[in-house]
């Protein structure tokens, strides 16, 4: 084919992520980029419609034009967002002009009437669920907890036994400050589901959020901690409140200083609290990776 190694890898990724699912499903293919404002405005529309139409065999796939320039060039993408409907490996419609939920649904309805889309495959349905969870995790990481909760909530309805969806919903609600709702969801779960590591991490996030205080109390705890740097109880009280109040950098800095000052205090409570925070945020999160590196430097030089 005369392709370079990188181009061939791009083609292979495209086949796996878009072409193969499109053999039975209708794939909404979104070309986007991080710097594209209209792309960010369109994303929640695409995600919601794809979730609503998942049981009809619709799948959303995204191609970052900066990372996949070769694929974008093959589709002659000249502006973004550009959105196509793909079926059986071929573009069957240009959906770019459908910028509202109603417009997109109308176009999808027309396509679904004409195409033999398979809406029943369990394996494909599981793939759809995984894709929505990935999208919701990205949205949550970007700071839009309310939208992430909406997507996670839809996945929970589609797959009630999916631990990742439940865990994501709980963490999104915690990020929104809706800890009562998060607690109700966790308490209503089957015991077997609660034992999943993802749910245990979400439970940690909920527990950490339970130390939330109002701004006045947080300021008082901050002042006390500053005045009494050797008072470990005061430092811990501030660290817990700071994390619950979304000041995780302050919380981590305080706990790291505690570990450096006296790592054995209260049976290693400061280190244990850091590890609990790491579990709640996610061990692969860049912030956690960086903070763990700081902790390792203190512990091991």
Buried (B, 14 or more C-beta within 10 A) or exposed (E): EEEEEEBEEBBEBBEEBBBBBBEBBBBBBBBBBEEBEEBBEBBBBBBBBBBBBBEEBBBBBBBBBEEBBBBBEEBEBEEBBBBBBBBBEEBBBEBBEBBEBEBBBEBBEEBBEEBEBEBEEEEBBEBBBBBBBEBBBBBBBEEBBEBBBBBBBBBBEBBEEBBBBBBBBBBBBBBBBBBEBBBEBBEEBEEEBBEBEBBBBBBBBBBBBEBBBEEEEBEBBBEBBEEEEEEBEBBBBBBBBBBBBEBBEBBBBBBBBBBBBEEEBEEBBBBEBBBBBBBBBBEEBEBBEEBBEBBEEBEEE
